[in-house]
Amino acid sequence: MPVVVVESPAKAKTINKYLGSDYTVLASYGHVRDLPPKDGSVDPDHDFQMKWEIANDSRKHVAAIAEALKSDDNLILATDPDREGEAISWHLKEALTKRRSIKKSTEVSRVTFNAITQKAVTEAMKNPRDIDAPLVEAYLARRALDYLVGFNLSPVLWRKLPGAKSAGRVQSVCLRLIVEREMEIEAFRPREYWQVRAQLATPRGQDYEARLTMLAGKKLDRYDIENATQAEMAVQAITSRALKVDSVEAKPGSRNPSAPFMTSTLQQEASRKFGMGARQTMGAAQRLYEAGHITYMRTDGIDMAPEAVMSARDAIKERYGDNYVPKSPRMYKNKAKNAQEAHECIRPTDMRKDAPALKLTDADQRKLYDLIWKRTIACQMEAARLERTTVEIRSDDGQVGLRATGQVVLFDGFLRVYEEGRDEPVEDDDKRLPQIHEGEPAKFAKDAPLAGAYAKASGSEDEVVEAKTGGMQQSEAAVLAENGAVLATQSHTQPPPRYTEATLVKRMEELGIGRPSTYASIVTTIQDREYVRKEQNRLIPEDKGRIVTIFLLNFFKRYVEYDFTAALEEELDHVSAGESDYKELLAQFWRDFSAAIAETSELRIAEVLDVLDDALAPQLYPPREDGSDPRTCPLCGEGQLHLKTSRSGGFVGCSRYPECRYTRPIGGEGEGNEDRVLGEDENGEEISLRTGRFGPYVQRGEVTEENKKPQRASLPKGWQADEMTLEKALTLLSLPRIVGEHPDGGEVKSNFGRFGPYIFHKAPDEEKGVYANLKDQSDVFEIGMNRAVELLAHKRANPGRGRSAAAKALVELGEHPDEGGAVNIMDGRYGPYVKWGKVNATLPKDTEPKDVTMEMAVQLISEKAAKSGKKAPAKKTAAKKTTTKKTASKSTASKSTAKKTTAKKTTSKSTAKKKADSSASDE
């Protein structure tokens, strides 16, 4: 039987159904080989020779394929229809040839299909081809470039910027986008402007809203009304004049549907509508594809197969009628630069099946399929027909002008099924207008219709705002006319929004950075490496991410330039099209890049820090409220602050070190965390609160020649720096506390340690002594000798290795009267409880353990067992004791073995699934 190889077991299972018993379908579980993470895996000195290594997890899968080939000389490589899929097929062929599983007589062919359906799979089997060499060479070039950049640039980061983790050819450019957007936001200065609107009414009593567009006979620009005074004058100008409708213009319009999904637009829309990250989206899409529900999900194509177009038109006609089917099919032209990915759009394999018809149980898959189905159906539907109306209102003297806009949907068309989401809100011009006639008066609406809007804008929503006859109501944020029908509201220009995963992918696509198969891994990598964090679906750069970006912009600027990265992507596309030699591309890149690495490697860390310190100065040293020099050390008042590095990362420190040991994180001095003097002790030594690289601490005195290590104490967990007082600091510095003399000799001490509060005692005959953990931090200052001796005795009796010893019963009630087994009252973390076998029943509040009877305990046990479903301990029968134990032992052993086997299989499947889902390279 021919051996067919695909990436994942799920895909293999689906394909096996279509091919039947005439084929052996096996999974490679993703990539089988990769470059080992060590020096020399790509050798620039020997024509960029690449050393590949079969992963440990992949050896058994390659062996299984090799074993299957022993009985058949026909190998069919049916991996995904993109560059990564072609690479997996090439790796498989190379690995099997190396182990001599592919012989001269072995027929090796490559088949691709864009959808896992019976028709697509059987058709592909009829049209085999060879492995696409240019596509493989494009993969090799990308892999070599990523290795050369990452393996040579990352060590430079480690040496020059301790705490930095890595750099990548595309991930560093992606990080730059996020960092530069954050800098734009920080540099942004808002500009005030005011908008004026009026609530008007037709002679027929129907209200509508209009905004001020002309004042003093001049057309208003957005920022012409700059403050509240001008806004008040504008409101007076409107209310003091009679208005009439100058013109009514209705224009027909239409809206066409969006193109079907490709990888980037699917990620963007899933993020907008569901808040799904790129990896989450691609994971759900992968499972839908493997189950045969959608076409291949890594593509930059938006065209659709002719048979799919006709199928969509038939589904539209059947569901919505002839009116929703356009006269001719809609054709979408691919605008992507790269033509070497899978060409067709992402669409359902069966247009007749919507999400409810598939009955998907996974929520992510269900939502994503519904999105794909609606977008695909909508893209072949009739356009929506609209009527846009613009009403111009003027005063009799021509000094004041207002405009009302609205639209009417005459025919919903594709809007009946789907409307694309928006990344940022836009002005709402979709309001429905009443019937308005040219020349008729435009009177002010009655009963203060804008009073509620005024209350909201002025921050007094809880108050009832009524129109006053004595004059206008005014706040810092709004001005309301006395008739309540004209309102001016304050606005400010907004900074550019932070990127979401969707808008970041969109921007990368616009710049030509990255490719469909890499978007998810790039966005995920910069988060995993803690260069970026995600808050409320927005991407915010961390300090280390900002420092890495500034470092690269100063010392490797060319390699994080958008144009350079996009141009390199285009050159790689030429390789995949067979138009360029990939080794020439690598040689050209390496010549300049290796020179830049060598040049930077010679720099001293101090030189690098000076450059970064100047570049990051606006963030590191923001202006102070008192106007003093932001670089002056706030502790000693003499030294200058400067960027420094340590093994744990970057920080800001005083130039007078070690005389002054002031430090703070790069992020700045958080509120209440500024280093400060708390007072003096009884000997006149200064007690100060400081912030170090490992958090806040208190210190007695200063560093001197005689006292190079002054006494310090870190703030325990839960202690807030802004709540520290001299008394608290002295209490901490007094530790360790001597609790008392132990009966066996030696002092008992209490203190805070690495793992929390503890007591310590070393008897005269002991070598190391004994530590016992305390439950509460207050115990460090309050525990007495009796309890301390008891805890230490318990610890000595049950030493363990960091694990709690068996708890001692508070009360032993005896055997369970009906089922047998000991019933005890135990002391638990959350209070006393009844224990019987595996059943633990908490005692009712205010019930003392000594007051619990067996009858009460049995009732609590029964109630708890009924809720949890736990069983009682088995009764012991003396006559069958030995037999029962042996049987139970065998049964337990059998179950244990079965569980281990199942767990092993599950782990293997999980690992394989992860590999198959992440076939994209990490750029």
N, C-alpha and C positions, 0 to 999 in steps of 0.2 A: 504493500500500500504506500502511495506517495506520502511523504512526511511534510506537513504544512506547519510553519512556525509563525506565531504572532507574538505580541508583547505580553498580554495579560491572560490569566486563566479565565476571566469573565468573557473576554473576547473569544478565546478558544472554545469555550462552552457554546457560545451563540453560533459560531461558524461551524462547529461540529454537527449541529442540528441540521444545517443546510447541506453539508457535504456527505453526511451519512457515514456508514461503516467502510466505505471504499477508501477513506483517507485517515491518516493518523495526525491529529491536530495537537500540537504541543505549544507551550508558552515559554518564551525566553525570560519572562519576568523583567522587562525593561532592558536597559543596556547590559551587556555581558562583560564588556571590557572598558577600562578607563586608564588614564595616565596616572601612575602611582605618584602620590604627593611627596616627591623627593627631587633633589637636584639631578638634572640630566635626563629627565623624562622627555624633554624636547631639546635637541642638541643643535644649536645654531651653527656650530663649527663643522658639522657633518651634514650639511644640506637639510637641516631641520628634521633629522630622523627622530621618529617618535616611538617610544617604548610603551607598549600596552601591557596591561596586566588584567587577568580574569579575576573578578571579585570573588571572595570566598563564598558568598551566598549564591553566586552564579555557576560555580563549578558543577554542582549537581544537576543544574538545568541543562548545561552544555553536554554533560555526560548522558543525560536522558535522551537528548536529540541524537547524539552519536550512537547510542544503543539502538535507537529506532532505525537509523540508516543502515544497520547491519543486515536488515531484512528487506530493504528497498533502496535502490540507487537513485531515487527521485526526490530532490529537496526543493520545496516551494517556499520561498520567503515572502510572507504576506503581512509584513509590518506596515505601520502607518504611512499614508501617502504624502509625507513631507520630508524635509531634510533630515530630521532626527530619525524618522522611520527608515530612510535609505541608509543612514549610518548604522543603525542596529543590524540591518540585513548584511551590510558589508562586514561588520565585526563578527557576526555569526559565521559567515563564509570563511573569513580569515582564521578564526579560532578552530573551526572544524577541519580546515585544511591542515593547520599546524599539527593537530593531533591525528592526522591521516584518516579521519573519518570520511572525508571527501576524496574520492579517488578519481582517476582519469575517466572511469566509466560513469561516475556520478553526474546526473543531469541536475544542474542548479538553475532555477529560474526565479524571477521576481514578479509578483503580481500586486496590484494595488486596487483598492476600491474605496470610494468616498463615503459609502454607507454600508453598514453591516446588515444587508437584506439578502434574501435568497437570490433575487434577480441579480443584484450587484456582485455578489460573491461568485455565482456560477458563471456570469459573464466574464469576470476577471480571470477565472481559471482557463477560459478559452483564449485569452490574449496575454500569455506570459511574455516577459522581456528580460533583458539583462539588467544588472544593477547599474544605475545611472552614475557613471564615473564623475562627471563634473559636479553633481550634487554632493557626492561623497567628498570630493576635493574641497568644496566650499565648507563642509563640516570640519574637515581636517584643519583648514585655515583658521576657522573661528576657534576651534579647540586649542590650537597652538597659540594663537594670539591671546586668548584668555589665560592660558598657562603662563606665557612669557610675561604678561603684565602682572598678573596676580603673584606669581612666584618670585618676581624680581622687585616689584614695587612694594609689596607688603613688608618684606624684611627692612626696607628703608624706613617705613612707617614705624615699625617696632623699635628700631634703634633711635630714631629722631623724635618720635612721639610715643613714649610709653603709654600704654592704655589703648592705643589704636589697634584695631583687629585685622583689617585687610583693606585692599583696594581692588577694584575690578575695572575692566575696560569700559563696560557700560554702566555698571552700578554706581561708579564714582561720578559719572555725568548726570545720572538720575538724581543722586544725592545733591549735586550742585544746584539743580533746578529747585529743590525744596529749600536749600539754605538761602539761595538768592531771593526766593519769594519771601522768606522770613525777614531778610534784611530790608526788602522793599516795604514790608509792613511796619518795621521798626522806624524806618526813615520817613514814613508817611506823616504828613501834617494835615489834619482835617480842615476843610474850608466850610464856613457857615453859609447857608442860603435859605431862603424862605419860599414856600409855595402857597398860593392863594387859590381857594376854590369856593364856589357858590352853589347853593342848592336852589334850583329854580323850578318853576311850575308852568305848565301850559295853561291856556285858558280853560282847558277841560279838567284841570285839577290833577294832572299827572306830573309827578316830580322827576327831575333828572339833575345830574351834576355837571358842572362846567368848570374849567380851570382858567385862570387869568393868563392871557397870552400877549396883551397889549396894554400899556400904561402911558399916559401922557402922549398918546398918538404914536408911540414907538413900540416896535416889536420887542418883547422881553426875551433875553437869553436866560439860561439856567441860573446864573449867579448874580443877576441884576438886582434882586432884592436881597440886601446883604445883612440886615439886622432887624430887630423888632420895631424900631422907629419907622423905617421904610415900609415894613409890613403893615403897621397900623395906618399909615397914610394910604397904602394901596387898598386896604379894606374900606376906609372912608370914601375913597374915590369911587368904589363900586356901589356902595350903599347910597351915595348921594345922587345917583343918576338913574334915570329910567332906561331900561334895556329892551331891546327887541331883537328878533331873529333876523339876521342879515342874509344868511344863505343856508340852504340845506342841500348837501350833495351826497348822493348815494352811488357808490361804485360797486359793480359786481367783482368778485374775486374768487380765488380758488386756492386750495391747499393740497399738495400732492403728498403721498405717503413717503416715509423714509425707506431707504434701501434695506434689503434683508441684512441679517447680522453677519459680521465677520468677527474675528476674535476680539479685537480692541473694542468695537462698539457693543458687543455682548457684555464684556466686562464693565464698560461704562454704564450701560443701562441697568445691569444687575446691581451695581453700586447705588445708582440713583433711586431705584424703586424699592430695593430690598436691603440696602446697606451691606451687601455681600462683598467681601474682599476678592481680589483677583484669584488667589489660590482656591478659595472656597468655590468660586464660580467655575473654575476650570475642573475642579474635582467632581462637582455635580455633573458638568457637561461630559466629562470622561465616562462616567457611569451610564449616562443616557446613550452615549455613542456605542459603548460596548454591549448594551442591551438591544441595540438596533433601532432605537427610537429617533435618533437624529443623525445627520451627516457629520463628517469629521469636523472637530471643533477648533483645530489650530489652522487657521486660514486667513489670508488677507484678500480673498476674492469675494465679490458680491454678486457675481452672475449666477444664474440658476439654470439647471439642466432643463431643456425644452419639455421633457415629459413631466418634470416637477411643476413647471409653469402651467401646463394644461391641467394637471391634477389640482392645482390650487384654484384655478378658474372654475373647475367643475364643483369643488367644495364650496366656493363662494355662491355660485348659482343655486346650489342645493340648499344652502343654509339661509341666504339673504335675498335671493331673487335676481332676475336679469338686470335690474337697475344698478346693481352694485358691481357688475362685471364690465370693465372697459371694452370698447370695441376691438382694440388690439392689445396683445400682451405687453406688459411693461418690461423694458429691457434696461438693466443697470450695468453701467460700464465701470470696470475696475480702475480706481485711481491710484492704487498702491504702486510704489516704484518696483518692488520686488515681485517677480513673476514666477518664482521657483517654489513657492509654497503650494499647498493644496488649493486648487483654483475655485471650487464652488463655494457658495455661501453656506452658512450654518442654517439648516432647515429641518423640519420633520421629514422622516422617511415616508410617512403616510399622512397626507394632508387631511384625510377624513377623520383622523383621530385627534381630538383635542385632549386636554389634560384629564378631565373627568373620565374619558373613554379608556385611558391607560390604567387608571386606578393605581397610581404610584403611591407608595406608602412613605417614602422619604420626602420630607417637607422641602428641602433644597431642590431636589430633582423635580418635584411637582411644580414649584414656583417657576423654575428656570424653563421647564418644557412649555408651560403655559405662555411664558414671555416669548419664546422662540416661535411657537405656533401662531400666536396673534400677530407678531411682527411679519412673519412669512405670508400669512393670509392677507394682511393689510397691504403689503407691498404690491399685490396684484389687484387691488380693489380700485374702484372709481374714485376720483378726487372729490374732496368736500367742496361744495359750492357755497359761497358766503356773500353777504352784502354788507359792505363797510360804509357807515354813514358818518359824515362830519358836519356838525352844525356850528356856524359862526354867529356869535351874538355881539352886538355893538351898542354903545350908548349913542344917543341922538347927536351929541357933539363930536363923536368919533374919537374921544380921548381914551375910552376903555373898551377892551375887547376880550371876550371869553370864547372858549371852544369846548364843545361836548362831542365825544366820539363813542362809537359803539358798533357792534356788528350783529348780524342775524345769520344763523346757519340755515340756508335754504334747503340743503341736502347734505346729510351727514357723511355719506360715502365711507371712506376707510375709518373715519372717527368712530363709527359704530363699533369697531373692533379694538382699535389701538391708537394711542397717541404717545409720541416720544416724550420722555422726561426732559427736564431742563436742569443744568448744573446750578444756575443761579436764578433767582426770581427776576422777572421782568415786569414792566408796568402793565397793568391790566387794562387792555383796551377792548375786552370782549363783552363789556356790559351791553345789555339790551336797552335801546332807547325807546321812549314812547313815540307816538305819532306827533311830529313837530312840523309846523307849516311856516314857510318863509313869510316875513313881514308881521307875524303875530307878536304880541308883547311877551317878554320873558320876565315874569314877576317872581319875586322872592317867595320861596316856599314858607308856609306858616308853621307856627308852634316850635320855633327854634330847632330845626331838624339836625343841625350840626353841633348841638350842645353836648351830646354824648362823645362825639369825636374830640371836642375841645377838652372835656374832662380827661379823656385818655391821654391826649398829647401833653396836658399840663400836669399830669400825675395826680389828679384828684378824682379818680374813677369812683371812689366810694361816696362822693358828694353828689347831690342833685344840683345840676347846673341849669339855671333858668335864664332866659334872655331878660336883660334889664333895660329899662327905658331911659335910665340916666346916663348911659354911656357904654363903651365897650368893656368887655372883660379881657384881662391880659395877664399872661404869665411869662416866664422866661422862655417857654417853648411854644406858645400859641397865643393868637389874638382872635377873639370872637366878636363879631359885630353885634350891636344891641338888638337887631332883629333876629339873631341866632341863625341866619342863613348864609353868612359869609365868614369863612374861617381861614386864617393864615397859620401855617405850622412851620416850625423850625426843622431844618434838616442839616446834615453834614455829609460831606463827601466821605466815602468809605474806602479803606485800603483794599488792595487786591486780596481776594480770599485765599486762605491756605489751600493747598492742593488736597483733594480727596484722591483715593486710588484711581477713580474714574477719570478725573480731570488730569491727573499725572500721566496716565496711559495715553490720553488724548493728546497731551502736549508732546510726549515722546514721539507719538505717531506723526504729528505735524512737523517735528524737527527731523524725522527720518532716523531716529535713534532706536535701536532694538528691532526685534521682529516678533510676530505673533507668538511664536513658541517660547519667547523669553520674557515677555512682559510680567507674567505672574511671579516667576522666580526672582526677577530683579527687584520688584517692589517688596517681596517677602524678605529677601536677603538683607536689605538695608534696615529692616525692622528687627530681624533676628540678631543682627550684629550691634544693635542698640545705638545706631547712628540716628535713627528716627523713631519716634513713638506716635501712636495713633490715638487721638482723643476726639470723641464725638465724630468719628469718621474722617477727621482732618489729620494730615501728616505734619508733625512738628519736629524740627531738627533738634537733636540733643547737643550738648556742648561738644562732645567728642566728634560728632558728625560735622559740626561747624568747623572745628579745628582741622580735621582731616581735609575738608574742602578748601579752606584757606591755604593749607600747606600745599596741596596739589595745584591750586591756582597760582601760587608764587614760585613753585619749583618744577612743576610739570604741566604748565598751563596748556601747552599744545594738546596734551592727551585728555584734557577734560573740556576742550572746546567743542561746542555743538556742531559747528561746520565740519571739523576734522572727523568727529565720530560718525556723522552722517555720510561724509565722503567715503570713509572706510567701509561703511555698510554697502554703499553703492559698488565699491570695488569688489566686495565679497559677492555681490549679486552677479557681477560680470563673470566671476569664477564659476558660480553655479550655472550660468548660462553657457559655459564652455568658451568664453571669450577672452579669459586671462589665465595666466599660469599662477597657481597659488603660492609656489615657492618663491617666485619673483616678488610677489606681494609681501611675503613674510620677510624676505631679505631687506627690502626697502624699509619696512617698518622697524626691524630690529637694528639697523644701522644707526638710526637717529635715537631710538629709545634707549639702547644700551649706553650711548654717549651721555644722555641725560641722567641715567642711573649712576654712572661713574662720577659725573660732576657733582651730583648731590651727595653721594656717599662720602666725599671728602670734606663736606661741611661739618663744623662743630655744632653740637646741640645748642650752645649759647647763641650762635649766629642764627640758627633756625628760630629759636625762641624770640630773638629780637625782632625778626621779620613778622612773626605771628602776633607778637605783643602789639606792634604798631597797627597791624591790619585789624585786630580785634579790639582796639582801644575803645571805640564807641560802646561796645557791649560790656567790656571788662571794667571800664571806669566811667560810668554815667555821671552827669553833673550832680553835685550834692546840693541839698536845699539851702545850706548856709553860704554857698558860693565858693567854698574852699577848694583847693586843688584835689580832684578826685583820686590822684595818684599818691597823695600823702597817706602814710600808714595811720589808721585811726587809733592804733594802740600806743605806739611810742611817739607819734607826731613828728618824727624826724626822718625816718626812712621813706623810700619810694616803693610803691607796689610794682610788681613785675610778674609776668607769666612764668611759671616754673613747671617742671614735670617730675613725676616719681613713678614707681612701679605700678601704683594704683591709678595713675592718670595725671591730668593736668590740674593745677591749682594756682591761686594768686598768693604770693608771699611777700614779706617785707625784705628790702635790700639789706637791712642791718642784721640779718641772720648771721651768727646765732645769738647776738645780743637781744634781738627782738624776734620772737618766734610766731609772730602773727601770720595766720594763713586763713584762707576761705576758699570755698568752691568757686569754680569758674562762673557758675550761675549767679553769683552775687551774694550779698548779705541779705538773707531772707528777713522778713519783718520780725523783729525781736531777737534775731540771732547775731546781731553785731557784737563784736568783742567789746567788753566793757569791764571796768573795775567795780567790784561789788562792795569793797570796803577793806578794813584791816582787821587782823586778828589781835589777840591780847598782847602780842609781842611787837605790834606795829608793822607786821609784814603784810604786803598788799595781796588781797585775794581777788582774782580776776576770772571772768568767764571768757573762754576762747573757743573758736571753731577750728578744728583740725580736719585733716583729710578723712578721718574716721568718725567725724561727728563732734558735737560740743563736749567740752570738759572744763573743769575748774582747776586753777593752779595757785599754789602758794608761793609768792615771791617772784623774782626774775632770774634769768640765766646770768650767772657771773662766773669769773674764773674759779672761785672757790666752790660754787654750787652750779655745776653744769647740768644737773638733772633735778630741777625743782620738783617738789611733790605735786602730783597731778591725780585727778580722779575723773573718769568718764561718767557722764550722766547716765544713770540706769534707764532701762526701757520704761517709757511712759512719763519720764521727767521732761518737762518742756523748758527749753532754754530761756524763753521770754518770761517764765515764772520763777526763775532762779533768784534767790535772795542770799545775803551774806550768811544767815543762819543755816540755810540748807547747804550751802557750799562748805561751811565749817563742819557740818555733820558728815558730809561725804569724805572730807579730808581727814576726819578723825578715824576712819576705818583703816585696818580691821578693828572691830570692837571686841574687847575682851569680855565674854559672857560671865566667866568665872573659872574657878579651879575645879577640875574633874576629880571625882572621888578616887580614881586610880592614879592620880597625879597628872600634871601637865595642864596648860590652859586650853579652854574652849573659846574659839574666836569665830566671829561672824563677819561676812563681807559679801561683796558682789563679785562674781566671776564671769568667765566667758559664757557659761551656760545658765546664768542667773544667780539668785541669792543662795548662800550656803553657810554651813558651819563646819569647823575643822577642829580636830583634836589629834594630838600625837602623844600617846602614852610613853612613859620612859623606856618600856621594853619593845616599842614598835620602831620599825625602820623608816616607814613612809608616813604613817598617820592615816586618818579616815576623813573623807568628805561626805557630808549628808546634805542633799538639796532641801531648800525651804520652799514652801508653797507661795508665800506672799513676800513682797519686797519689804514690807513694814517689819517682818520678822527679824530682819537683819538688825534693827534698832530696838526691838521689843522682846525677843525670845528670852526666856528665863532658863536657869540651870536644869530644873527638873525635866522640862520638855526636851532640852538639848541633849541631856544624858540619855533619855529614852530613844530619841531619834538615832543617836550614834550607836547605841546598843543594838537597835534593829538593823542598822546598816552593817554592823560587824557580823551579825548573825546571818544576814542575807546579802552578801557583798555584791553578787551579780556583776554584770558588765554594762552598766548604763540602763539596765532594764529593771522594772519594779519587781521586787520579790513577791511571793504569794501573800496576799492580804490575810490578816488575821481576823477571825470572826468577832464582831462585837458581842453578839448573843448567839448561842447554839441552842436552837429550839428542839432538835431531835429529828427522828425519821418522819418522812411524810406518811400520814396515817393510811392513805389509800394506795399510793404508787410506790412508796419506798424512796430512799435517797435522802441525804442530809438536807435539812432546811436551816439556813443560818441568816443572821442579820449582819451585813457587811458595811464597812465605811467606804463610800465611793467618792469620786471626784465632785459629784453634784449632790452629795448627801447620802444618808444611810439607805440601804435597799435590802430586799429579801432575795436571797440566792437559793435556787434549787436546780441543780443540774445546769443546763444552759439558759434557764429562765431567770431573768433579773427584773424584779418588780420594785419600783421606787415607792418608798413609804409616803403616805399622805403628809401634807404640810403640817407642822406642829405635832407630829406623832413621835414620841421618844422611843428609841429601840427597845428599852427595857419594858415598855408597856405593850409590846406586840405579843399576841398569843398565837399558838399554832393555828387555831381556827381562823384568825384574822389573816395570817400569813398564807394559808391554803387558798383563801378567797382571792387575795391579791395575785397569787401565782396563777390561778385559773383564769382570771381576767386578762392577765398579761399573755399567757399562752394562747388564749383564744384570738387575741389581736395579732400576735407575731407569728403564729403557726408553728412555734417551736415545740418539740416533743419532750416528754419526760425521760429521765434516765431509765434504761431498761432494768426490769427487776432481775435480781440474781436468783437462780434456782440451783440449790446445792447438788441435786442428783445429776444435773446435766452441765455442771460447771466446766469440765474440761472440753467436752464436745462443743459446747456453745462458744467457748473462747477460740478454739481452733477454726471453727466455721467462720466466726466473725473475723478472725484474722485473715483467712483466705479471701473472704469477701471484701474486706477492707483493702487488702493488697491488690485484688483485682480491680476494684474501683479506682484505687490510687493510680495504678498503671494506666487504666483507660483515660483517667483525667489528664495525666501527664502527656499521653499520646495526643489527645484532643488539643491540649494547650499548645503542644509543639506544632501541630498542624495549623492551628489558628494563627500562631505567631508567624509561621512561614508564609501563610496566605497574606497576613497583614503586611509583612515586610515586602512581599512580592507586589502587593497592591500599591504600596507607597512608591516602589521603584517604577512601576508601570505608569503611575500618575505623574511622575516627575521626570519624564524623558527629556524635557527641555534642559539645555545647558545653563549653568549658573554663570552669567556674564557679569 
